[in-house]
């Protein structure tokens, strides 16, 4: 998979990164039958993000993506294509995160998210938006924390822009 970007706003050095824990994650730009995009609004931190999350031990990337979509947006999905990966060097957390992103479409009926307590506490809200609106919201939002403003928003903006040619 092609690497689209490396995000390093805290200027982590190569020596520091060698000591970081590595976390891999699967994410997707998910379209429904109407061509709308699944987004998560993290109300309490004032940003929007794509569905996805960590790959568990022994789990392959596509299985993780399907599990995360079922949990976060309540939908089964079919992967259409790879978009690329983004590497984040999160100095504050001593973490190197590699996110693999795909284009996917909903298969079957939309269900309800299975939010964790942390997601409920953060005010996660599932939205289905036309692609231009999703791109505008993620590009112009005002995240109130470092994780959102320095990592999640830039990462997911790149992924969403990359998916433009796939609008279903």
N, C-alpha and C positions, 0 to 999 in steps of 0.2 A: 504494500500500500504506500502511495506517495505521501511524503511529509509536506504538509501545506504551510506550516509555520512552527516557530519555536517562540514561546512567550516567556520572557524573563524580565519583568519590570523591576524586580528587586535586585537585579544585576548579580545573580549567583555566579560564583566563579566555577571553573571546571573542577578545581580541588574540592570545593564545597559539594558540588553535585555528586561526586563519587561517593559521598557519605550518605546521600539521600535514600530514603525508602522509595521503591518504584511501585506505582499503582497504575494498572491498566483499566481502561473504561471503554464501554461501547455506547455510542450515541447515534441518534438518527433524526433526519428531517423526514417526518412521517406525514404523508398526505392521505386524506380521506377521499371518498368517491366524488365529493363536490370540488376537490382540488384544494381544500383548506389544509393548513399546516397545524400540527399539534404543538402547542407551546405551554410552558409552565410559568405562571406568574408567581414570583416569590414576593408576595405583598409586603411582608415586614421588612425586607431588605431592598425593595423597590427596583427589582430587575426581572427580566424574562429570560428563560433558558429553554433549551431543547430537552426532550426526554432522553434518559440514559443514566448509566451509573457503572459502578465497579464490576469488574469481572471476578467472579469467585474462583477459589482454588479448584482446579480440575475442570473448569467450565470453558468451553470455546467461545470465541467472540460473538458469533451469531446467536448462540443459545443465550448468552448474557443479554444481548440486545433485545431478544424476544421477551425474556423474563422482565427486564426493566420496563419495556413498553407496556406489558400487561400490568405491572405494578403501578407505574406512574400515570399512564393515560387510559388504562382499562381496556386495551385493545390488543388483539393478536395482529401481528404484522408479517408481511412478506418482504424480504430484502430485494430491492430492484438493482442497486449498484453500490459500489464503494465511492465515497467522496474523497477520502484521504484522512491523514492523521495529524494531530497537533500535539506537540510536547510542551508541557508547562513546567517551569522550574519554580516551585513555590518555596522560597527561602524561609519564610516564617514558619512553615510546617515541616521543613526539611524533607520535601516531597518532590519527586519527579513524576508527573502524571502524563501518561500517554493515552490520548483519546482517539479511538478509531470511529470514524463516522460513516454512515451509510444513508442512502435514500431508501425509504420503505413506504409501503402502502398498507392501509388497514384491510384486513381480511375478516369478513363476518361483521357482526354488530359491535357497536361501541358499547363498552361497559363502564363501570365506575373504577376510578383509581383505588389502589390499596395503599394509601398513604401511611408512612411510618409516623410515629409520634413526633419525631423531629420535624418532618415535613409539615405536619399539622401545626406545630408550634411556630414554624417559619411562615405560615400563611400560604402554603402552596395552593394554587388554583389552576385547574386545567382549562385551556382555551383552545378553540379551533378557529383559525383566522385565515382570511385570504392571504396569499403569499406576500403581496406588497405591504399589507398592514403588519404582518409578522416581522418582515424585514425592517420596517420603519420603527416599530416598537423596540426591537432588540438593539437597533443602531442608535436610538435616541434616549434610551432609558437612563436613569440617574441612580445607579446602585449606591447604597449607603455603606457598604463594607468593602474591604480590600479584596476578598475572594470574588465578589460579584464584579466590581469595577475593573480590577486588574487581570482577572483570569477568565471567569465564566462568560462575561459579556463579549470580550474580544474573541475568545475561542468560538463561541456559538455564532457570532456575527460572521466570521470567516466561513464556517460550515454552511450557514444559511445562504450567504451570497453564492457560494460554490454550487448550491442546489438549484439555482435559478433556471437552468435549462431543463430541469426535470419536472417543472410544475405540471401536474397531471390534470 
